[in-house]
Amino acid sequence: MSRTTRNFTLGLLSGAVVGAGLALLFAPDTGTNTRGMISYRLGKYKDDLKELIKELQKEKEKMISDAKKKGDEVVLDAKQRADDLIREAEDLLENIEKTK
């Protein structure tokens, strides 16, 4: 998880907790209305958190896909270089055999 995403998540959760606490302290409304408002906000925060989790999962999958692609490229490059070295060694051996 990137530092920006982590900071955003911590900010979102911190804001939710502080907002709920302040709402309880300064609520000029009845308990029933206040509980309804808290329930609504918690539902909203829950939905926001679910959306954030989905985005983080997509980002994780993309990062894994990119890493796999780069790893495959490295393996292919290493194989090509090894094949080139083998060919060069075989050519050298042939030249040595011919000169004998």
C-alpha positions as CSV (number, residue, x, y, z in Angstrom):
1,M,0.0,0.0,0.0
2,S,1.4,3.4,-1.0
3,R,2.1,6.0,1.7
4,T,-0.5,8.3,0.1
5,T,-3.2,5.7,0.3
6,R,-2.3,4.8,3.9
7,N,-2.4,8.4,4.9
8,F,-5.7,8.9,3.2
9,T,-7.2,5.8,5.0
10,L,-5.9,7.0,8.4
11,G,-7.3,10.5,7.7
12,L,-10.7,9.1,6.7
13,L,-10.9,6.9,9.8
14,S,-9.7,9.6,12.1
15,G,-12.1,12.1,10.7
16,A,-15.0,9.7,11.2
17,V,-14.1,9.1,14.8
18,V,-13.6,12.8,15.6
19,G,-16.7,13.8,13.8
20,A,-18.9,11.2,15.6
21,G,-17.5,12.3,19.0
22,L,-18.1,16.0,18.3
23,A,-21.6,15.2,17.0
24,L,-22.4,13.5,20.3
25,L,-21.0,16.3,22.4
26,F,-22.7,19.2,20.6
27,A,-25.9,17.5,19.5
28,P,-28.9,19.9,20.1
29,D,-31.3,17.2,19.0
30,T,-33.1,14.4,20.8
31,G,-31.4,11.1,21.4
32,T,-33.6,9.4,18.8
33,N,-32.6,11.9,16.1
34,T,-29.0,11.8,17.1
35,R,-28.9,8.0,17.0
36,G,-30.5,8.1,13.5
37,M,-28.0,10.6,12.3
38,I,-25.1,8.6,13.7
39,S,-26.5,5.4,12.1
40,Y,-26.8,7.2,8.8
41,R,-23.2,8.6,9.0
42,L,-21.8,5.2,10.0
43,G,-23.6,3.6,7.1
44,K,-22.1,6.3,4.8
45,Y,-18.6,5.7,6.2
46,K,-19.0,2.0,5.8
47,D,-19.9,2.4,2.2
48,D,-17.0,4.8,1.7
49,L,-14.7,2.3,3.3
50,K,-16.0,-0.6,1.1
51,E,-15.3,1.5,-2.0
52,L,-11.8,2.4,-0.7
53,I,-11.1,-1.3,-0.1
54,K,-12.2,-2.1,-3.7
55,E,-9.9,0.5,-5.1
56,L,-7.0,-0.8,-3.0
57,Q,-7.6,-4.3,-4.2
58,K,-7.6,-3.1,-7.8
59,E,-4.4,-1.2,-7.2
60,K,-2.8,-4.3,-5.6
61,E,-3.8,-6.5,-8.6
62,K,-2.4,-4.0,-11.0
63,M,0.9,-3.8,-9.1
64,I,1.1,-7.6,-9.0
65,S,0.4,-7.8,-12.7
66,D,3.1,-5.2,-13.5
67,A,5.6,-7.0,-11.3
68,K,4.9,-10.3,-13.0
69,K,5.2,-8.7,-16.4
70,K,8.6,-7.2,-15.5
71,G,9.7,-10.5,-14.0
72,D,8.8,-12.3,-17.2
73,E,10.8,-9.7,-19.2
74,V,13.9,-10.2,-17.0
75,V,13.7,-14.0,-17.4
76,L,13.3,-13.8,-21.2
77,D,16.2,-11.4,-21.4
78,A,18.4,-13.7,-19.2
79,K,17.5,-16.7,-21.4
80,Q,18.4,-14.8,-24.6
81,R,21.7,-13.8,-23.2
82,A,22.4,-17.3,-22.0
83,D,21.6,-18.7,-25.5
84,D,23.9,-16.1,-27.0
85,L,26.7,-17.1,-24.7
86,I,26.2,-20.8,-25.4
87,R,26.3,-20.1,-29.2
88,E,29.5,-18.1,-28.8
89,A,31.1,-20.9,-26.7
90,E,30.1,-23.5,-29.3
91,D,31.6,-21.3,-32.1
92,L,34.8,-20.9,-30.1
93,L,35.0,-24.7,-29.6
94,E,34.5,-25.3,-33.3
95,N,37.3,-22.8,-34.1
96,I,39.6,-24.5,-31.7
97,E,38.8,-27.9,-33.2
98,K,39.4,-26.6,-36.7
99,T,42.8,-25.1,-35.8
100,K,44.0,-28.4,-34.3
